[in-house]
Amino acid sequence: MGLLSSSTKKERTVAIFDIGSGSVGGAIARIPLDSNGMPTIIKGTRTEIAFRENLDFNTFLSDMLKALSNTAKILVESKVGAVDEIVCTLASPWYISETRTIKKSRSSSFVFTKRVADEMLDKEATSFNEIYNKKYGGTQNSPEVIEHHIVGVLLNGYPVKEPLGKRTRSVEMNIVMSLSPKACLDQMREIFTQTFHNKNISFSSFILSSYIAVRDKYVSPTSYFLIDIGSEITDVAIVSNDVLKASLSFPYGKNTLFRQICNNQGIQLRDAQELYGLWSTKTLEKGAKEKVEPLFNSIKETWGKALEKSIRTLPHTLHLPSTVFLTADPDIAEWFSEIICNENYIQSISGGQKCMVVSLQGPEFLNMCNFKEGFCDPFLMIEAIALMRKI
């Protein structure tokens, strides 16, 4: 449950959508009221976004919307019943996110209530929106705030897990705020409304969902990186003492890998995928391996250096952890885990501590989310778990 949650809602049927840079996932889930219960995904599906040799954002957006429409139609045609609401989780590049700290203090003590928290959040959300509207206002990229979620509360300088109703002289709230282009959100809403005939639609970010799911599943460590390798973009977040402190991204993902192989070898996507599969599983013949080894070493170095450069931009006041929770498609997860563990990257800037990577696949979450049929999609499971905790 959220830090300030006081929901009295019953179990609901929710359509969950996971919009990434390479595919669109969808699920129908039952979300229980009881915080000790588990969400159940009763139908799941995923549609690939068309691969393009040259990335153009308008074409990319059109391809994503087609995949979203197809995923929505599959869910409706499964005839598992009407949904009460639609929750759409966005990965990069469909949103931007910031972590912020807001403070309030008085000379005399006061009771920290939900009203006090809401007033602080609303004020910060208004300021956040104004900054980005001034930057993008009047264009098709005019933004809309899609979430502002509290990830930590300090009263009188001390972290408190259940802060409501307690007296204090000072409050410090760590929050995550995300926004997305309104034009893009409106096109998604139109698809949902036409397909489900339901206007109860909300949006959130995948980085926040993965933070909530990992925080609730793993008691330790309390400080770690979250890395999500999408098809076009890699997102990186740092969690310190169970609080999401910062997030950033860089433009390199699974499709970037395949484009490099295609361009270097002069081959088509299918052949590039086959070559990568043979390389990553160490089943290439010796001669072929020697021929492409420089290419794959170059790819490793390109992505690894981009990761290192991004991490170096984090605030110097943050202690860099050595544990990484990784979300990535199964075919690339192990190979990128090896890159992350390379001593030249995270290990070189985290005090020399040996890096440990935990790859988050579907079975990892079966004790937190039921999946009734098909492949245990980790992204949809993470989002179902996070949705239940945020209610």
Secondary structure, DSSP 4 states (H G I P E B T S, - for coil): --TT-------EEEEEEEE-SSEEEEEEEEE-SSTTS--EEEEEEEEEPPP-SS--HHHHHHHHHHHHHHHHHHHHHTT----SEEEEEE-TTS-EEEEEEEEEEEEEEEE--HHHHHHHHHHHHHHHHHHHHHHHTTSTT-EEEEEEEEEEEEETTEE-SS-TT-EEEEEEEEEEEEEEEHHHHHHHHHHHHHHH----EEEEEHHHHHHHHHHHH--S-SSEEEEEE-SS-EEEEEEETTEEEEEEEES--HHHHHHHHHHHHT--HHHHHHHHHHHHTT-S-HHHHHHHHHHHHHHHHHHHHHHHHHHHTS-TTSPPPSEEEEE--HHHHHHHHHHHHSTTTHHHHTTTPPPEEEE--GGGGTTT-EE-SS---HHHHHHHHHHHHH-
